[in-house]
Amino acid sequence: MSPKAFSLTAGVVFFLIALGHILRLALRASFIVQGISIPMWASGIAVVLTAYLAYQGFRLARKFPSGA
């Protein structure tokens, strides 16, 4: 896999994860893992982190030439 394809794929994956957390916040959906309720502020932090990682993935993908 080329570096450009890897960066673009990582950007898309992190963008989708960020979108999922945004939807969770917007819909006020509860999320329980093995009986433990995950607080909403955790999704707020996750949105910031995954959106930043998506941005960096897309930015890095643009730096590589098309043939790379």
N, C-alpha and C positions, 0 to 999 in steps of 0.2 A: 504494500500500500504506500502510495506516495505521501510525502509530508503534507502536501496541500489537501489531499483527500482525507487524511487522518484529522487534520485541524478542522476541516469543514464538518466532518462527521461528529467530532467532539462538540463543536459549536451547536450543531442541531440537537444533539442529545441533551446537552445542558440547557438549551433553550426550551425544549419540551418539558424538562423537569421543572424549570422556573415557571412555565405556564401552568403546570399542574398545581404548584404551590399557590400561585395567584388565584386560580379557580377555587382552591380550598379556602383561601381567605375571603374571597368574594361570596362564596356560598355558605360560609360558616359551617363547613362540614367537619364532623369529628373524625379523629383518626386514632385508632387503638391498636397497639402492638403488644401482643401477649398480655393483655389485660391492663396495660398502662396507657392512659390517655395522653397523647402528645399535645402540648399546649400550642395555641395559635401563634405565639411569639416565635416559636421554633420555625414555623413556616415563613415568618417575616424575615428571619435571618437566612433561611434557605433560599428565599427569593433573591436577596442581595448577592449571596455567594454564587449561586448558579447562574444568575444573569451576568455577573462579572466574568465567570468562566466562559459563558457562551460568547460574550463580546470578545474576549481574548482569542477564542478559537476562530471566530470569523475574521478578526483582524489579522491573525497569523496566516490564515488561508489566503488572504488577499496579497500577502507579501511574496508568496511563492509564484513563479511564472506558471503559465498554463501547462507546459510540458513537464513540469517537475513532479 
